[in-house]
Amino acid sequence: MIPMETKRNKKSTPVVSPKSLLLISGLFACFAAALVLSPCLAQPAVRLPGARAAEVAPRQRTVQIDTVSVGYLPNNARTRLSDMGYSTPRRESWMRILIQFTTQPDWMDEVRFDCYVLLRDGNRRTMLTGSVTCVNVEQGRRHLVSIFVRPNAIERYGGRVEAVAVECYYQNVVVTDYLIPRTTRKWWEEYTGVPDTMVTWFYTPFLRDGVERYEQIKIGREGF
């Protein structure tokens, strides 16, 4: 039996059409544009003045101030010093700034709230300032903290509350704020604040409420 001879086909050279070249060049151009734009797309969001926590970059969403309310509490928790022959301010009411907030991390060592209250009496405006620092804050909602304006400060500066601002600091960075009324203007930077007009609940007649109701706070020499 004679073996049959088989023919080997010559290997053909592939031909690339002009349309294929155009498609490949377009893909390379898109890939190069993506590499150039990727750093820009990765930039964090910019926080506008007066923005709430929902508008802050995700890496900063550690604290959200839910509500801020301002009210007056009558000083009925202690014996009136006037009954004992001592002079007292004519007004016995304390102004309370009550802050409710939510935290995201499991635990936060410190969360600081700087408060600004703008009083208006005719053409005169006075800004009262104070600060309170919460410690050992667990993750959760409906945290409460408060700061008070002393009755003698209310008597001295008087007027009505025109505006309130609260800035929240975590690790020395402002992470959110709350303004009444809402505005994009940082009005508290336009005034010189009056110090020593606000105290924490530690130096008020409402000490028991502070222990039972509010978050633990840092107590310093002046009550802050």
Secondary structure, DSSP 8 states (H G I E B T S, - for coil): -----------------HHHHHHHHHHHHHHHHHHHHHHHHTS-----TT--GGGS-GGGTTEEEEEEEEEEEE--SS--GGGGT----S--EEEEEEEEEEEEEEEEEEEEEEEEEEEEETTEEEEEEEEEEEEEEEEEEEEEEEEEE-HHHHHHH-SEEEEEEEEEEETTEEEEEEEES--S--GGGGS--BSSSEE-GGGSTTHHHHHHHS--B---TT--
